[in-house]
Amino acid sequence: MNVKVIVFDLDDTLYNEIDFVHSGFGAVSNFFAQNHNLESEHLYAKMVHELELHGRGSVFNNTLKHFKIETKNAVKKALSLYRLHTPNITLPKESVEILEYFQEQNIPLYLVTDGNKLVQANKIKALGLDKFMNKCFITHRYGKIHAKPSTYCFLKIAKLEDTAFSDVVYIADNINKDFVGINKLGFQTVRLKNGMFQDAQKSQEYQAQLEIENLLELKNILKAKV
């Protein structure tokens, strides 16, 4: 693939989202342990157990109920702490290596990520991504209507770089939404098989043009277009 611009997804692409989840559980556990004379380790272990059993939807409700401290305000506080805490997350070594590699080639780098504006901004700051990216696009800043599969932020990147859609590649993990919109416009797409969607299957229009198992494979796939 010959490219002029490289765009990355965030969660489960440049780092493993479960690291953020565990960081958030830690913040919530510490707060309720201090305020209810409980052991934070027990709260944390219960949250992880609930996540594994039932997914994220009812983790805080079930955990607080288990420790007999569930109220509407307590659940609301847990959600707020989870979303707004300063994440204890770092970029994996291979992410740093690949970002530095393309920086050295003077290829413009961008980020396009969905999700809560404050949550995603905190992740970007904690991971130190601003030093790598020309610009980080959090789609919800432009309205949820512009979340993927919307092409809105990708069109903005192409305009900023004054380049053809076919000169831009997007590397992401979620086959359900990441590629279907921009595929139709001629953007190049690469799927990183990682995280909760790594085994997901969809029809051809949803699939990326290439699939990889590790970001470092991009060194042999993406070449700067002159």
N, C-alpha and C positions, 0 to 999 in steps of 0.2 A: 504494500500500500504506500503510495506516494502522497504526502500530506503537507499542508502549510500551517495547519492549526490542529492542536490536540486538546480535546475536552474530556475531562474525567468526571465520573459520578463520585459521590462521597462514601455513603454507607455501604459496607461490604464490597467496596472497590478499592479505595485508598487505605482503609483500615477496617477491622472487623466490628460491626455494629454491636455485637454482644459485649464488647469492652465498654461501650457507653452505657449499655443496660446495667451491667454489673456496677459501674461507677455510680449510676443513679440509685441503685439499690443500697449502696453503701451510704450515700448521703441521707436517704430516707431512714435507714436503720439507725444511724447515729442520732438523728433527731429524736425519734420516738423512744430510743433507749434512754436518752438523757432526760426525757420529759415524763417517762412512765416507769422508771426504775426497772428496766428490762436489760437483757444482754443483747448488744447490737449483733453479735455473732449469730444468736438464735433467730433474730428477726431476719437477718440477711439470708441465712440458710433456708428459712421458710419461703422467702420470696423466690429464691432460685428454684426451690422444689415446685412451687406453684407455676412458675414460668415453664418448667419442663413438662408439667402435667397438663396445663390448661392454656398456655400461651399468655400474652401480656394483658389481655382484657380485664381480668379480675384479680391480678396479683395483689394489689394493695387492699382491695376489699376483703379477700380471703385471708390475707396475712393479719390484718388488723382485727378481723373477726376471731381468728384463732387465738390471738392474745387478749381478746375481750376489751379492745379499745376502739372498736369500729364506730364511728359516727360520720355523718355527711361531711362535717367540717374536717375531720381527721383524714378522710379519703381525699378531700380537696387539697389539704395541706400536703399530703404525700405526692399527689400529682404535680403540685407546684414545685416542691423540692426537687423532684425527679427532673422536671423540664428545665429548671432554672439554675441547677447546681453547676459549679465549675467542674467540667469533666476531667477525670484523671485518665486521660488517654494519650497515646503517642503513635506516631506514624511507624509502621513496621519498617524494618531495614530495607526490604525490597521496594517499598513505595518511595522512600528517600532516594534510593539508588536510581530508580527509573525517572523520577522528577529531575534530579540533578543531571542525568544523562541527556534528557531532551532540552534542558536549559542550556547546557553546553553547546548544543547544536543550534541555539537561537530560534527554536520553534516556539511560538507563542502558546502558552498553556492557560486553560480556563477550567472552571468548575461549574457544573450545573447539578443542583441537588434540590429535591423536594423536601417538604417538612416544615414544621413550626419555625418561624423566622428566628426567634431568640435561641431555640435549641440548636438549630443548624449553625447559627453565627457563633455560639459558644464552642461547638465542635471545631469549627474552622480555626478559631483563635487558639484553642488548646493544642491542635495539631500543627500549628505554625504554618498553615497553608498559604497565607498571604505572601510569604517570601518567594513562593514558587509560581503563583498564579498572576496572570495579567489582571484578571477579575474573577471574583467568585459570585455566581448567580444563584441566589436562593429563590426558587420560582414563586414561592408564596408571597414574596415582597411585591410581586406584580399582580397578585390576586390568585386564588386557588384555581381559577379557570385556566391559568397558564402553567399549572403543574403538568409534568409529563403524563400522557404522550403529547401534550401541546408542544409545538415547535417554536413557540414564542422566543424563548431565551437563546435558542440556537440561531434563529434568524438575526437576533441582535448581535451575536458574536460574529457571524458572517459579515454583517454590515460594518462592525467595528474594524474588522481586519480587511475589509474591502476585497473579499475573496469568494470564489464560487463555493456552493454547498459541497460539491464533490471533493474539495480540497480540505474539508473538515472531517475529523474522525472523532467518534464518541466511544469511550470505553466505560462500560457499566455492567451491572449484574442482573438486573430484573427484567427478564424476558417478557413479563406481563405488560410493561409500559415503556421501557426505555428506548426501544428501537422502532416501534411500529409507526410512529409519527414521522420521524426524520428519514426513515428508509424511503418513504414515498417521495421525498424531495431530493434524494440523491446524495445525502450525507453518507459517509462511510461509518460502519459500526462494528465494534468488537465486544463480544460478551466474555466477561470474566466469570468462570464457573466457580462461584464462591457464595457462602452464606445460605440463607434459607431458600433461595430460589435456584440453587445450583442444579437441581434435578428436575426442575419444572420444564414441561413441554408445551409448545404452542404451535399454531399453524405457521406456514412459511413467512407470512407478512410480518409476524412478530419477531422473527429470528434475526440475529446479527449476521453479518456477512462472514465473520470469522469467530471462532471460539478459542479461548486460551485458559490454561489452568493457573498461570502465574504471571504477574505483571512484567517480570523480566523478559518474558517471551517477546514483548513489544520491541525490544532492541533489534530483533531479527525480522520484524514484520513492518514497522513503520520507518519510512525513509523521508527525509526532508525533500520536498518538491521545489525545484529551482524555478 
